[in-house]
Amino acid sequence: MPLSAELLAILVCPESRQPLLHIPPGADGAGESLFCPASRLRYRVEDGIPVMLVEDAERLDEAAAERLKGLAAR
């Protein structure tokens, strides 16, 4: 089940409190996720539910973060 536009509009990164970018499933060979450019954290989405725990997020290097920003812009 894809995330609703209403939910995406209100979610923010728990670490930076900045808006998140939606990465659709399969866009980069991984599952659906939410990405925060400010903190470079990627939060996975499991069965339509975002896992918004900083300790469970993937912290990306600068190159990977730039790649995800490009995927989200498409």
mmCIF file of the N, C-alpha and C atoms, coordinates in Angstrom:
data_MODEL
# 
_entry.id   MODEL 
# 
loop_
_atom_site.group_PDB 
_atom_site.id 
_atom_site.type_symbol 
_atom_site.label_atom_id 
_atom_site.label_alt_id 
_atom_site.label_comp_id 
_atom_site.label_asym_id 
_atom_site.label_entity_id 
_atom_site.label_seq_id 
_atom_site.pdbx_PDB_ins_code 
_atom_site.Cartn_x 
_atom_site.Cartn_y 
_atom_site.Cartn_z 
_atom_site.occupancy 
_atom_site.B_iso_or_equiv 
_atom_site.pdbx_formal_charge 
_atom_site.auth_seq_id 
_atom_site.auth_comp_id 
_atom_site.auth_asym_id 
_atom_site.auth_atom_id 
_atom_site.pdbx_PDB_model_num 
ATOM 1   N N  . MET A 1 1  ? 0.853  -1.177 0.000   1.00 0.00 ? 1  MET A N  1 
ATOM 2   C CA . MET A 1 1  ? 0.000  0.000  0.000   1.00 0.00 ? 1  MET A CA 1 
ATOM 3   C C  . MET A 1 1  ? 0.895  1.235  0.000   1.00 0.00 ? 1  MET A C  1 
ATOM 4   N N  . PRO A 1 2  ? 0.795  2.089  -1.031  1.00 0.00 ? 2  PRO A N  1 
ATOM 5   C CA . PRO A 1 2  ? 1.639  3.286  -1.087  1.00 0.00 ? 2  PRO A CA 1 
ATOM 6   C C  . PRO A 1 2  ? 1.253  4.309  -0.022  1.00 0.00 ? 2  PRO A C  1 
ATOM 7   N N  . LEU A 1 3  ? 2.215  5.116  0.348   1.00 0.00 ? 3  LEU A N  1 
ATOM 8   C CA . LEU A 1 3  ? 1.957  6.165  1.344   1.00 0.00 ? 3  LEU A CA 1 
ATOM 9   C C  . LEU A 1 3  ? 1.081  7.248  0.739   1.00 0.00 ? 3  LEU A C  1 
ATOM 10  N N  . SER A 1 4  ? 0.165  7.766  1.513   1.00 0.00 ? 4  SER A N  1 
ATOM 11  C CA . SER A 1 4  ? -0.738 8.808  1.020   1.00 0.00 ? 4  SER A CA 1 
ATOM 12  C C  . SER A 1 4  ? -0.026 10.160 0.969   1.00 0.00 ? 4  SER A C  1 
ATOM 13  N N  . ALA A 1 5  ? -0.484 11.005 0.083   1.00 0.00 ? 5  ALA A N  1 
ATOM 14  C CA . ALA A 1 5  ? 0.073  12.357 -0.039  1.00 0.00 ? 5  ALA A CA 1 
ATOM 15  C C  . ALA A 1 5  ? -0.122 13.141 1.255   1.00 0.00 ? 5  ALA A C  1 
ATOM 16  N N  . GLU A 1 6  ? -1.232 12.896 1.948   1.00 0.00 ? 6  GLU A N  1 
ATOM 17  C CA . GLU A 1 6  ? -1.503 13.597 3.204   1.00 0.00 ? 6  GLU A CA 1 
ATOM 18  C C  . GLU A 1 6  ? -0.476 13.227 4.274   1.00 0.00 ? 6  GLU A C  1 
ATOM 19  N N  . LEU A 1 7  ? -0.137 11.938 4.344   1.00 0.00 ? 7  LEU A N  1 
ATOM 20  C CA . LEU A 1 7  ? 0.854  11.491 5.316   1.00 0.00 ? 7  LEU A CA 1 
ATOM 21  C C  . LEU A 1 7  ? 2.230  12.049 4.962   1.00 0.00 ? 7  LEU A C  1 
ATOM 22  N N  . LEU A 1 8  ? 2.587  11.988 3.702   1.00 0.00 ? 8  LEU A N  1 
ATOM 23  C CA . LEU A 1 8  ? 3.887  12.509 3.275   1.00 0.00 ? 8  LEU A CA 1 
ATOM 24  C C  . LEU A 1 8  ? 4.027  14.007 3.563   1.00 0.00 ? 8  LEU A C  1 
ATOM 25  N N  . ALA A 1 9  ? 2.930  14.722 3.504   1.00 0.00 ? 9  ALA A N  1 
ATOM 26  C CA . ALA A 1 9  ? 2.968  16.172 3.735   1.00 0.00 ? 9  ALA A CA 1 
ATOM 27  C C  . ALA A 1 9  ? 3.251  16.534 5.192   1.00 0.00 ? 9  ALA A C  1 
ATOM 28  N N  . ILE A 1 10 ? 2.944  15.636 6.134   1.00 0.00 ? 10 ILE A N  1 
ATOM 29  C CA . ILE A 1 10 ? 3.130  15.981 7.549   1.00 0.00 ? 10 ILE A CA 1 
ATOM 30  C C  . ILE A 1 10 ? 4.334  15.321 8.199   1.00 0.00 ? 10 ILE A C  1 
ATOM 31  N N  . LEU A 1 11 ? 4.888  14.277 7.574   1.00 0.00 ? 11 LEU A N  1 
ATOM 32  C CA . LEU A 1 11 ? 6.033  13.597 8.178   1.00 0.00 ? 11 LEU A CA 1 
ATOM 33  C C  . LEU A 1 11 ? 7.303  14.431 8.058   1.00 0.00 ? 11 LEU A C  1 
ATOM 34  N N  . VAL A 1 12 ? 8.097  14.426 9.113   1.00 0.00 ? 12 VAL A N  1 
ATOM 35  C CA . VAL A 1 12 ? 9.404  15.072 9.103   1.00 0.00 ? 12 VAL A CA 1 
ATOM 36  C C  . VAL A 1 12 ? 10.427 14.120 9.719   1.00 0.00 ? 12 VAL A C  1 
ATOM 37  N N  . CYS A 1 13 ? 11.678 14.386 9.457   1.00 0.00 ? 13 CYS A N  1 
ATOM 38  C CA . CYS A 1 13 ? 12.754 13.586 10.032  1.00 0.00 ? 13 CYS A CA 1 
ATOM 39  C C  . CYS A 1 13 ? 12.802 13.819 11.539  1.00 0.00 ? 13 CYS A C  1 
ATOM 40  N N  . PRO A 1 14 ? 12.820 12.765 12.342  1.00 0.00 ? 14 PRO A N  1 
ATOM 41  C CA . PRO A 1 14 ? 12.870 12.946 13.792  1.00 0.00 ? 14 PRO A CA 1 
ATOM 42  C C  . PRO A 1 14 ? 14.184 13.559 14.280  1.00 0.00 ? 14 PRO A C  1 
ATOM 43  N N  . GLU A 1 15 ? 15.249 13.447 13.496  1.00 0.00 ? 15 GLU A N  1 
ATOM 44  C CA . GLU A 1 15 ? 16.530 14.023 13.908  1.00 0.00 ? 15 GLU A CA 1 
ATOM 45  C C  . GLU A 1 15 ? 16.639 15.501 13.534  1.00 0.00 ? 15 GLU A C  1 
ATOM 46  N N  . SER A 1 16 ? 16.363 15.835 12.285  1.00 0.00 ? 16 SER A N  1 
ATOM 47  C CA . SER A 1 16 ? 16.558 17.218 11.816  1.00 0.00 ? 16 SER A CA 1 
ATOM 48  C C  . SER A 1 16 ? 15.288 18.056 11.831  1.00 0.00 ? 16 SER A C  1 
ATOM 49  N N  . ARG A 1 17 ? 14.148 17.403 11.917  1.00 0.00 ? 17 ARG A N  1 
ATOM 50  C CA . ARG A 1 17 ? 12.835 18.071 11.853  1.00 0.00 ? 17 ARG A CA 1 
ATOM 51  C C  . ARG A 1 17 ? 12.586 18.717 10.484  1.00 0.00 ? 17 ARG A C  1 
ATOM 52  N N  . GLN A 1 18 ? 13.259 18.191 9.457   1.00 0.00 ? 18 GLN A N  1 
ATOM 53  C CA . GLN A 1 18 ? 13.121 18.700 8.092   1.00 0.00 ? 18 GLN A CA 1 
ATOM 54  C C  . GLN A 1 18 ? 12.210 17.776 7.285   1.00 0.00 ? 18 GLN A C  1 
ATOM 55  N N  . PRO A 1 19 ? 11.638 18.288 6.181   1.00 0.00 ? 19 PRO A N  1 
ATOM 56  C CA . PRO A 1 19 ? 10.763 17.459 5.341   1.00 0.00 ? 19 PRO A CA 1 
ATOM 57  C C  . PRO A 1 19 ? 11.510 16.268 4.741   1.00 0.00 ? 19 PRO A C  1 
ATOM 58  N N  . LEU A 1 20 ? 10.739 15.262 4.387   1.00 0.00 ? 20 LEU A N  1 
ATOM 59  C CA . LEU A 1 20 ? 11.278 14.030 3.830   1.00 0.00 ? 20 LEU A CA 1 
ATOM 60  C C  . LEU A 1 20 ? 10.937 13.918 2.343   1.00 0.00 ? 20 LEU A C  1 
ATOM 61  N N  . LEU A 1 21 ? 11.795 13.243 1.608   1.00 0.00 ? 21 LEU A N  1 
ATOM 62  C CA . LEU A 1 21 ? 11.539 12.938 0.206   1.00 0.00 ? 21 LEU A CA 1 
ATOM 63  C C  . LEU A 1 21 ? 11.095 11.481 0.111   1.00 0.00 ? 21 LEU A C  1 
ATOM 64  N N  . HIS A 1 22 ? 10.110 11.230 -0.730  1.00 0.00 ? 22 HIS A N  1 
ATOM 65  C CA . HIS A 1 22 ? 9.609  9.874  -0.923  1.00 0.00 ? 22 HIS A CA 1 
ATOM 66  C C  . HIS A 1 22 ? 10.408 9.191  -2.021  1.00 0.00 ? 22 HIS A C  1 
ATOM 67  N N  . ILE A 1 23 ? 10.946 8.016  -1.723  1.00 0.00 ? 23 ILE A N  1 
ATOM 68  C CA . ILE A 1 23 ? 11.657 7.197  -2.706  1.00 0.00 ? 23 ILE A CA 1 
ATOM 69  C C  . ILE A 1 23 ? 10.760 5.999  -3.002  1.00 0.00 ? 23 ILE A C  1 
ATOM 70  N N  . PRO A 1 24 ? 10.195 5.942  -4.208  1.00 0.00 ? 24 PRO A N  1 
ATOM 71  C CA . PRO A 1 24 ? 9.262  4.852  -4.510  1.00 0.00 ? 24 PRO A CA 1 
ATOM 72  C C  . PRO A 1 24 ? 9.948  3.490  -4.539  1.00 0.00 ? 24 PRO A C  1 
ATOM 73  N N  . PRO A 1 25 ? 9.178  2.429  -4.351  1.00 0.00 ? 25 PRO A N  1 
ATOM 74  C CA . PRO A 1 25 ? 9.766  1.087  -4.376  1.00 0.00 ? 25 PRO A CA 1 
ATOM 75  C C  . PRO A 1 25 ? 10.413 0.811  -5.725  1.00 0.00 ? 25 PRO A C  1 
ATOM 76  N N  . GLY A 1 26 ? 11.610 0.232  -5.669  1.00 0.00 ? 26 GLY A N  1 
ATOM 77  C CA . GLY A 1 26 ? 12.310 -0.138 -6.887  1.00 0.00 ? 26 GLY A CA 1 
ATOM 78  C C  . GLY A 1 26 ? 13.061 0.991  -7.575  1.00 0.00 ? 26 GLY A C  1 
ATOM 79  N N  . ALA A 1 27 ? 12.955 2.211  -7.089  1.00 0.00 ? 27 ALA A N  1 
ATOM 80  C CA . ALA A 1 27 ? 13.618 3.348  -7.743  1.00 0.00 ? 27 ALA A CA 1 
ATOM 81  C C  . ALA A 1 27 ? 15.128 3.182  -7.759  1.00 0.00 ? 27 ALA A C  1 
ATOM 82  N N  . ASP A 1 28 ? 15.671 2.580  -6.738  1.00 0.00 ? 28 ASP A N  1 
ATOM 83  C CA . ASP A 1 28 ? 17.123 2.374  -6.678  1.00 0.00 ? 28 ASP A CA 1 
ATOM 84  C C  . ASP A 1 28 ? 17.459 0.921  -6.361  1.00 0.00 ? 28 ASP A C  1 
ATOM 85  N N  . GLY A 1 29 ? 16.534 0.036  -6.665  1.00 0.00 ? 29 GLY A N  1 
ATOM 86  C CA . GLY A 1 29 ? 16.752 -1.379 -6.401  1.00 0.00 ? 29 GLY A CA 1 
ATOM 87  C C  . GLY A 1 29 ? 16.373 -1.800 -4.992  1.00 0.00 ? 29 GLY A C  1 
ATOM 88  N N  . ALA A 1 30 ? 15.928 -0.857 -4.185  1.00 0.00 ? 30 ALA A N  1 
ATOM 89  C CA . ALA A 1 30 ? 15.526 -1.148 -2.809  1.00 0.00 ? 30 ALA A CA 1 
ATOM 90  C C  . ALA A 1 30 ? 14.021 -0.942 -2.681  1.00 0.00 ? 30 ALA A C  1 
ATOM 91  N N  . GLY A 1 31 ? 13.522 -1.196 -1.508  1.00 0.00 ? 31 GLY A N  1 
ATOM 92  C CA . GLY A 1 31 ? 12.101 -0.996 -1.251  1.00 0.00 ? 31 GLY A CA 1 
ATOM 93  C C  . GLY A 1 31 ? 11.764 0.472  -1.061  1.00 0.00 ? 31 GLY A C  1 
ATOM 94  N N  . GLU A 1 32 ? 10.509 0.731  -0.826  1.00 0.00 ? 32 GLU A N  1 
ATOM 95  C CA . GLU A 1 32 ? 10.025 2.090  -0.588  1.00 0.00 ? 32 GLU A CA 1 
ATOM 96  C C  . GLU A 1 32 ? 10.694 2.668  0.658   1.00 0.00 ? 32 GLU A C  1 
ATOM 97  N N  . SER A 1 33 ? 11.022 3.949  0.604   1.00 0.00 ? 33 SER A N  1 
ATOM 98  C CA . SER A 1 33 ? 11.656 4.580  1.754   1.00 0.00 ? 33 SER A CA 1 
ATOM 99  C C  . SER A 1 33 ? 11.378 6.077  1.756   1.00 0.00 ? 33 SER A C  1 
ATOM 100 N N  . LEU A 1 34 ? 11.737 6.702  2.857   1.00 0.00 ? 34 LEU A N  1 
ATOM 101 C CA . LEU A 1 34 ? 11.686 8.150  3.002   1.00 0.00 ? 34 LEU A CA 1 
ATOM 102 C C  . LEU A 1 34 ? 13.107 8.615  3.285   1.00 0.00 ? 34 LEU A C  1 
ATOM 103 N N  . PHE A 1 35 ? 13.479 9.741  2.693   1.00 0.00 ? 35 PHE A N  1 
ATOM 104 C CA . PHE A 1 35 ? 14.851 10.220 2.801   1.00 0.00 ? 35 PHE A CA 1 
ATOM 105 C C  . PHE A 1 35 ? 14.879 11.668 3.248   1.00 0.00 ? 35 PHE A C  1 
ATOM 106 N N  . CYS A 1 36 ? 15.756 11.965 4.203   1.00 0.00 ? 36 CYS A N  1 
ATOM 107 C CA . CYS A 1 36 ? 15.948 13.325 4.679   1.00 0.00 ? 36 CYS A CA 1 
ATOM 108 C C  . CYS A 1 36 ? 17.284 13.844 4.154   1.00 0.00 ? 36 CYS A C  1 
ATOM 109 N N  . PRO A 1 37 ? 17.273 14.799 3.226   1.00 0.00 ? 37 PRO A N  1 
ATOM 110 C CA . PRO A 1 37 ? 18.526 15.357 2.717   1.00 0.00 ? 37 PRO A CA 1 
ATOM 111 C C  . PRO A 1 37 ? 19.344 16.067 3.795   1.00 0.00 ? 37 PRO A C  1 
ATOM 112 N N  . ALA A 1 38 ? 18.694 16.687 4.769   1.00 0.00 ? 38 ALA A N  1 
ATOM 113 C CA . ALA A 1 38 ? 19.407 17.440 5.806   1.00 0.00 ? 38 ALA A CA 1 
ATOM 114 C C  . ALA A 1 38 ? 20.259 16.536 6.696   1.00 0.00 ? 38 ALA A C  1 
ATOM 115 N N  . SER A 1 39 ? 19.705 15.418 7.116   1.00 0.00 ? 39 SER A N  1 
ATOM 116 C CA . SER A 1 39 ? 20.438 14.513 8.007   1.00 0.00 ? 39 SER A CA 1 
ATOM 117 C C  . SER A 1 39 ? 21.061 13.334 7.258   1.00 0.00 ? 39 SER A C  1 
ATOM 118 N N  . ARG A 1 40 ? 20.711 13.193 5.971   1.00 0.00 ? 40 ARG A N  1 
ATOM 119 C CA . ARG A 1 40 ? 21.157 12.075 5.126   1.00 0.00 ? 40 ARG A CA 1 
ATOM 120 C C  . ARG A 1 40 ? 20.740 10.725 5.720   1.00 0.00 ? 40 ARG A C  1 
ATOM 121 N N  . LEU A 1 41 ? 19.546 10.703 6.308   1.00 0.00 ? 41 LEU A N  1 
ATOM 122 C CA . LEU A 1 41 ? 18.991 9.462  6.854   1.00 0.00 ? 41 LEU A CA 1 
ATOM 123 C C  . LEU A 1 41 ? 17.908 8.930  5.929   1.00 0.00 ? 41 LEU A C  1 
ATOM 124 N N  . ARG A 1 42 ? 17.938 7.626  5.732   1.00 0.00 ? 42 ARG A N  1 
ATOM 125 C CA . ARG A 1 42 ? 16.932 6.945  4.926   1.00 0.00 ? 42 ARG A CA 1 
ATOM 126 C C  . ARG A 1 42 ? 16.129 6.041  5.849   1.00 0.00 ? 42 ARG A C  1 
ATOM 127 N N  . TYR A 1 43 ? 14.812 6.270  5.862   1.00 0.00 ? 43 TYR A N  1 
ATOM 128 C CA . TYR A 1 43 ? 13.893 5.498  6.705   1.00 0.00 ? 43 TYR A CA 1 
ATOM 129 C C  . TYR A 1 43 ? 13.144 4.507  5.819   1.00 0.00 ? 43 TYR A C  1 
ATOM 130 N N  . ARG A 1 44 ? 13.141 3.243  6.189   1.00 0.00 ? 44 ARG A N  1 
ATOM 131 C CA . ARG A 1 44 ? 12.438 2.251  5.392   1.00 0.00 ? 44 ARG A CA 1 
ATOM 132 C C  . ARG A 1 44 ? 10.926 2.327  5.658   1.00 0.00 ? 44 ARG A C  1 
ATOM 133 N N  . VAL A 1 45 ? 10.181 1.815  4.704   1.00 0.00 ? 45 VAL A N  1 
ATOM 134 C CA . VAL A 1 45 ? 8.725  1.712  4.822   1.00 0.00 ? 45 VAL A CA 1 
ATOM 135 C C  . VAL A 1 45 ? 8.401  0.228  4.741   1.00 0.00 ? 45 VAL A C  1 
ATOM 136 N N  . GLU A 1 46 ? 7.768  -0.295 5.773   1.00 0.00 ? 46 GLU A N  1 
ATOM 137 C CA . GLU A 1 46 ? 7.404  -1.712 5.837   1.00 0.00 ? 46 GLU A CA 1 
ATOM 138 C C  . GLU A 1 46 ? 5.892  -1.862 5.806   1.00 0.00 ? 46 GLU A C  1 
ATOM 139 N N  . ASP A 1 47 ? 5.402  -2.538 4.805   1.00 0.00 ? 47 ASP A N  1 
ATOM 140 C CA . ASP A 1 47 ? 3.963  -2.770 4.651   1.00 0.00 ? 47 ASP A CA 1 
ATOM 141 C C  . ASP A 1 47 ? 3.163  -1.474 4.732   1.00 0.00 ? 47 ASP A C  1 
ATOM 142 N N  . GLY A 1 48 ? 3.698  -0.430 4.108   1.00 0.00 ? 48 GLY A N  1 
ATOM 143 C CA . GLY A 1 48 ? 3.008  0.853  4.069   1.00 0.00 ? 48 GLY A CA 1 
ATOM 144 C C  . GLY A 1 48 ? 3.174  1.706  5.320   1.00 0.00 ? 48 GLY A C  1 
ATOM 145 N N  . ILE A 1 49 ? 4.004  1.261  6.260   1.00 0.00 ? 49 ILE A N  1 
ATOM 146 C CA . ILE A 1 49 ? 4.195  1.994  7.512   1.00 0.00 ? 49 ILE A CA 1 
ATOM 147 C C  . ILE A 1 49 ? 5.644  2.476  7.606   1.00 0.00 ? 49 ILE A C  1 
ATOM 148 N N  . PRO A 1 50 ? 5.859  3.801  7.658   1.00 0.00 ? 50 PRO A N  1 
ATOM 149 C CA . PRO A 1 50 ? 7.224  4.318  7.789   1.00 0.00 ? 50 PRO A CA 1 
ATOM 150 C C  . PRO A 1 50 ? 7.812  3.969  9.158   1.00 0.00 ? 50 PRO A C  1 
ATOM 151 N N  . VAL A 1 51 ? 9.041  3.492  9.167   1.00 0.00 ? 51 VAL A N  1 
ATOM 152 C CA . VAL A 1 51 ? 9.758  3.195  10.407  1.00 0.00 ? 51 VAL A CA 1 
ATOM 153 C C  . VAL A 1 51 ? 10.613 4.428  10.709  1.00 0.00 ? 51 VAL A C  1 
ATOM 154 N N  . MET A 1 52 ? 10.086 5.313  11.539  1.00 0.00 ? 52 MET A N  1 
ATOM 155 C CA . MET A 1 52 ? 10.686 6.623  11.767  1.00 0.00 ? 52 MET A CA 1 
ATOM 156 C C  . MET A 1 52 ? 11.558 6.651  13.023  1.00 0.00 ? 52 MET A C  1 
ATOM 157 N N  . LEU A 1 53 ? 12.409 5.670  13.172  1.00 0.00 ? 53 LEU A N  1 
ATOM 158 C CA . LEU A 1 53 ? 13.325 5.602  14.302  1.00 0.00 ? 53 LEU A CA 1 
ATOM 159 C C  . LEU A 1 53 ? 14.734 5.903  13.805  1.00 0.00 ? 53 LEU A C  1 
ATOM 160 N N  . VAL A 1 54 ? 15.372 6.906  14.372  1.00 0.00 ? 54 VAL A N  1 
ATOM 161 C CA . VAL A 1 54 ? 16.713 7.305  13.944  1.00 0.00 ? 54 VAL A CA 1 
ATOM 162 C C  . VAL A 1 54 ? 17.675 6.133  14.065  1.00 0.00 ? 54 VAL A C  1 
ATOM 163 N N  . GLU A 1 55 ? 17.561 5.371  15.148  1.00 0.00 ? 55 GLU A N  1 
ATOM 164 C CA . GLU A 1 55 ? 18.491 4.261  15.354  1.00 0.00 ? 55 GLU A CA 1 
ATOM 165 C C  . GLU A 1 55 ? 18.296 3.127  14.338  1.00 0.00 ? 55 GLU A C  1 
ATOM 166 N N  . ASP A 1 56 ? 17.159 3.065  13.677  1.00 0.00 ? 56 ASP A N  1 
ATOM 167 C CA . ASP A 1 56 ? 16.908 2.050  12.657  1.00 0.00 ? 56 ASP A CA 1 
ATOM 168 C C  . ASP A 1 56 ? 17.113 2.576  11.235  1.00 0.00 ? 56 ASP A C  1 
ATOM 169 N N  . ALA A 1 57 ? 17.372 3.869  11.101  1.00 0.00 ? 57 ALA A N  1 
ATOM 170 C CA . ALA A 1 57 ? 17.551 4.478  9.781   1.00 0.00 ? 57 ALA A CA 1 
ATOM 171 C C  . ALA A 1 57 ? 18.955 4.197  9.250   1.00 0.00 ? 57 ALA A C  1 
ATOM 172 N N  . GLU A 1 58 ? 19.086 4.323  7.947   1.00 0.00 ? 58 GLU A N  1 
ATOM 173 C CA . GLU A 1 58 ? 20.378 4.151  7.292   1.00 0.00 ? 58 GLU A CA 1 
ATOM 174 C C  . GLU A 1 58 ? 20.973 5.533  7.039   1.00 0.00 ? 58 GLU A C  1 
ATOM 175 N N  . ARG A 1 59 ? 22.165 5.791  7.571   1.00 0.00 ? 59 ARG A N  1 
ATOM 176 C CA . ARG A 1 59 ? 22.839 7.068  7.329   1.00 0.00 ? 59 ARG A CA 1 
ATOM 177 C C  . ARG A 1 59 ? 23.694 6.921  6.078   1.00 0.00 ? 59 ARG A C  1 
ATOM 178 N N  . LEU A 1 60 ? 23.432 7.783  5.094   1.00 0.00 ? 60 LEU A N  1 
ATOM 179 C CA . LEU A 1 60 ? 24.084 7.684  3.801   1.00 0.00 ? 60 LEU A CA 1 
ATOM 180 C C  . LEU A 1 60 ? 25.258 8.642  3.685   1.00 0.00 ? 60 LEU A C  1 
ATOM 181 N N  . ASP A 1 61 ? 26.234 8.259  2.850   1.00 0.00 ? 61 ASP A N  1 
ATOM 182 C CA . ASP A 1 61 ? 27.328 9.182  2.564   1.00 0.00 ? 61 ASP A CA 1 
ATOM 183 C C  . ASP A 1 61 ? 26.816 10.240 1.577   1.00 0.00 ? 61 ASP A C  1 
ATOM 184 N N  . GLU A 1 62 ? 27.618 11.241 1.319   1.00 0.00 ? 62 GLU A N  1 
ATOM 185 C CA . GLU A 1 62 ? 27.178 12.372 0.501   1.00 0.00 ? 62 GLU A CA 1 
ATOM 186 C C  . GLU A 1 62 ? 26.807 11.948 -0.922  1.00 0.00 ? 62 GLU A C  1 
ATOM 187 N N  . ALA A 1 63 ? 27.592 11.059 -1.527  1.00 0.00 ? 63 ALA A N  1 
ATOM 188 C CA . ALA A 1 63 ? 27.312 10.611 -2.896  1.00 0.00 ? 63 ALA A CA 1 
ATOM 189 C C  . ALA A 1 63 ? 25.982 9.871  -2.977  1.00 0.00 ? 63 ALA A C  1 
ATOM 190 N N  . ALA A 1 64 ? 25.730 8.980  -2.046  1.00 0.00 ? 64 ALA A N  1 
ATOM 191 C CA . ALA A 1 64 ? 24.467 8.238  -2.032  1.00 0.00 ? 64 ALA A CA 1 
ATOM 192 C C  . ALA A 1 64 ? 23.289 9.170  -1.772  1.00 0.00 ? 64 ALA A C  1 
ATOM 193 N N  . ALA A 1 65 ? 23.492 10.163 -0.918  1.00 0.00 ? 65 ALA A N  1 
ATOM 194 C CA . ALA A 1 65 ? 22.425 11.139 -0.629  1.00 0.00 ? 65 ALA A CA 1 
ATOM 195 C C  . ALA A 1 65 ? 22.074 11.937 -1.875  1.00 0.00 ? 65 ALA A C  1 
ATOM 196 N N  . GLU A 1 66 ? 23.069 12.355 -2.632  1.00 0.00 ? 66 GLU A N  1 
ATOM 197 C CA . GLU A 1 66 ? 22.816 13.101 -3.863  1.00 0.00 ? 66 GLU A CA 1 
ATOM 198 C C  . GLU A 1 66 ? 22.066 12.243 -4.888  1.00 0.00 ? 66 GLU A C  1 
ATOM 199 N N  . ARG A 1 67 ? 22.426 10.968 -4.967  1.00 0.00 ? 67 ARG A N  1 
ATOM 200 C CA . ARG A 1 67 ? 21.756 10.048 -5.885  1.00 0.00 ? 67 ARG A CA 1 
ATOM 201 C C  . ARG A 1 67 ? 20.276 9.906  -5.515  1.00 0.00 ? 67 ARG A C  1 
ATOM 202 N N  . LEU A 1 68 ? 19.998 9.769  -4.208  1.00 0.00 ? 68 LEU A N  1 
ATOM 203 C CA . LEU A 1 68 ? 18.599 9.640  -3.772  1.00 0.00 ? 68 LEU A CA 1 
ATOM 204 C C  . LEU A 1 68 ? 17.813 10.921 -4.027  1.00 0.00 ? 68 LEU A C  1 
ATOM 205 N N  . LYS A 1 69 ? 18.444 12.072 -3.829  1.00 0.00 ? 69 LYS A N  1 
ATOM 206 C CA . LYS A 1 69 ? 17.747 13.334 -4.128  1.00 0.00 ? 69 LYS A CA 1 
ATOM 207 C C  . LYS A 1 69 ? 17.336 13.375 -5.590  1.00 0.00 ? 69 LYS A C  1 
ATOM 208 N N  . GLY A 1 70 ? 18.207 12.894 -6.467  1.00 0.00 ? 70 GLY A N  1 
ATOM 209 C CA . GLY A 1 70 ? 17.878 12.850 -7.894  1.00 0.00 ? 70 GLY A CA 1 
ATOM 210 C C  . GLY A 1 70 ? 16.732 11.898 -8.196  1.00 0.00 ? 70 GLY A C  1 
ATOM 211 N N  . LEU A 1 71 ? 16.691 10.760 -7.522  1.00 0.00 ? 71 LEU A N  1 
ATOM 212 C CA . LEU A 1 71 ? 15.605 9.806  -7.733  1.00 0.00 ? 71 LEU A CA 1 
ATOM 213 C C  . LEU A 1 71 ? 14.278 10.371 -7.251  1.00 0.00 ? 71 LEU A C  1 
ATOM 214 N N  . ALA A 1 72 ? 14.296 11.091 -6.142  1.00 0.00 ? 72 ALA A N  1 
ATOM 215 C CA . ALA A 1 72 ? 13.061 11.652 -5.590  1.00 0.00 ? 72 ALA A CA 1 
ATOM 216 C C  . ALA A 1 72 ? 12.533 12.768 -6.469  1.00 0.00 ? 72 ALA A C  1 
ATOM 217 N N  . ALA A 1 73 ? 13.404 13.456 -7.209  1.00 0.00 ? 73 ALA A N  1 
ATOM 218 C CA . ALA A 1 73 ? 12.988 14.573 -8.049  1.00 0.00 ? 73 ALA A CA 1 
ATOM 219 C C  . ALA A 1 73 ? 12.268 14.105 -9.309  1.00 0.00 ? 73 ALA A C  1 
ATOM 220 N N  . ARG A 1 74 ? 12.415 12.834 -9.669  1.00 0.00 ? 74 ARG A N  1 
ATOM 221 C CA . ARG A 1 74 ? 11.791 12.316 -10.898 1.00 0.00 ? 74 ARG A CA 1 
ATOM 222 C C  . ARG A 1 74 ? 10.307 12.178 -10.763 1.00 0.00 ? 74 ARG A C  1 
# 
